[in-house]
């Protein structure tokens, strides 16, 4: 696990032990300690970090609904229900095209939406190509791109993807972003 402090928010990055070199993230507001968990798979380290830092899970966000990005949803959701109690219970956020693939406690988010946790705001981009429901998340100078970008290149289109959509995502959505953004894939 690696922790990156960005002033108002921090990021914990984990390599999922049960995945295909996937990363999963916990991002939290440094003032309120509310957090989001992005693409949970191997939740042991994620849950240990949440507990150890005294974080309260506000949302689970899936960049897309491939099994290796949603498999840990239920374990984190269970923790989030005890974090906030039934009146503020957490939800899973996913693009509307992915709602059927995740828990009934899910809500659709799409391009232009803002996810708020604590005093932090994260904006949503719809970045299809790897799969139709793929989203990316921008917070400050950080962007979480799921499988749109791999550490060795662009995301593949083998599992429900479309190469024309992926090209369009790179040319119109990701290409215009500032060069100094940190990319979390």
N, C-alpha and C positions, 0 to 999 in steps of 0.2 A: 504494500500500500504506500502511496505517496500522497502527501497533503500539500496543496498549493494555496497560499493565502493571498487573496486579491483585494485586501482592504475591507470593503463592505461584506464580502462573501469569501468563503473558502471552498475548495474542491478536494475531495478524497477520491483518488483513482485506484481501482483494484483490477488486477488481472483475474478473470473468472477461471478458477481451477478446473471447472467441469466443462469449459467451453473451448472453442476453437481459437484461442488467443484473443478472446473478447475482453473488452474493458467494461466495467460498470462503475457508476459514479454516485457519490453523495455530495450534494452542493447545499451549503447552509448559509444563512444570514448570521454574521458574526455577532450581531447585537442581540437578536431574539433567540437564536439557536434553533429556529424552524428550518427544516430541510426538505429537499426533494431527493428521491432516489431515481436514477436514470438507468434503465435497462438491466434490472436485477436478474442475475442467473444463479451464481454461487453466493448465497447470502450470508455465509458464516462470518466473513470479515466485515461485510456491510453492517450486519446487526451488532457485531462486537463494537464497531466504531460508533454507531448511533448510541448504544448504551454507554460506552466509555466517555463520550464527549457530552452526554446529557442532551442529545438532540431530540427534537420532536418532529416526526415525519408528517409533513403536510400533504405531499403528493408523491405518487409513483408515476413516472413518465416513461412511456415506451416510445422510442423513436420509430419502431415498426413492430409488427407482430410475429416475426419469426420466433420459433420456440426458444432460441438461445438469447432472446432479449425480453421474454415475458415469464420465463419459468419460475423466477423468484418472486413474482408479484404477490402470491398468496402469503408467503412467509413475512414479507415486509408489510403487507396490508394488515396482518394480524397484530404486528407491533404498533402500527400507526393507530389502530383502533384504541389501543390502551394508552397511547401517547396523548390523544386529544379527547378521549371519551366519546360517547355516542353523539353528543351535540355538535362536535366538530370533526367527526370521523373523516379520515382521508379518503381520497378517491384515486383511481388509476386514470391518468390522462393519456389519450391516444387519439390519433387522427380518426374522424368519423368512419372512414372506410375500414378501420380495424376494430370497431366496437364489438362485433360479434365474436372476435377471437380472444377477448379478455373477460374478466369478471363483470357481473352485473353492476358492481360498484364502480363502473367506469363512466367517463364523460369525454365527449369529443372536443378536441382542440384543433384549430386550423390556422393557416397563415393569417397573420395580423393579430392573433390573440396574444394576450399577456398572461403569464403565470406568475402570481405573486405569492411569496412566502417570506414572512418577516417583513423587513424593509427592502427586500430585493425584488426586482422585476426581471422576468425572463421572457423574451419574445419568441414567437413560433414562426418558422418558415416551413412551407410544404415543399419537400425536396424529393419528389418521386423519381424513380429510375431503378434503384435496387429492388423496390417493390412499390406498388401504387400508393400505399398509405404512409410512406416514409415522411417524417418531419425532422427538422433540425432545430436546435434551441440556442438562442443568443443571449448571453448575459455579459455585460461590460464588453471586454475585448476577448471573450471566450466564446467558442461555438462548439456545440456537441452535435456531431454529424452522424452518429450511429454507424451504419454500414454504407453510407453514401461514399465515404472515403475509408480505405483501409490503410494501414501503415505502409504498405508497399504499392499503393495506387488507388484507382477509383474502385468503387464497389462493383461486384459482379451483378449480372442480371439473370442468373440461372434459375432462380426460384421466384417466379411471378414478376420478374423485372422487365423493363423495356429500355433498350439502348437509346432510343430517341428521347424518351423522358429524362434519362440520366444525362445525356448531352445538354438538353435544355436546362436542367438543374444547374449544371456547371457553368453554362454560358450566361444565364440570366439571373441566377440566385446567388451562387457562391463566388463566381468570378468577380463581380463588382464589389465584394466585401473588402475592407481595408487589409493591406498586406501584413499589418502587425497583429492580426488576430491570432490567438492560440487555438489550434484545432484539436479537439478531443474526439477521436474516432473509436 
